[in-house]
Amino acid sequence: MVSQGYTVEEALSNLKEAVELYIEEMGIPEGVSSEATIIARFEVKVNDKAAGAVET
């Protein structure tokens, strides 16, 4: 999944929307309750260096 935005907040919002559309189309992943909150943690790279974790 790829997304972008003019700000980090906008990029994260776009990613959230993309995941929501994916789940709407493909269904909830096996083993995840429809009532569960999905939390993703990932690192971003800036000029080939890890910039730290981003938590959503």
Secondary structure, DSSP 4 states (H G I P E B T S, - for coil): -----SSHHHHHHHHHHHHHHHHHHH-SPTT--TTPPP--EEEEEETTEEEEEEE-
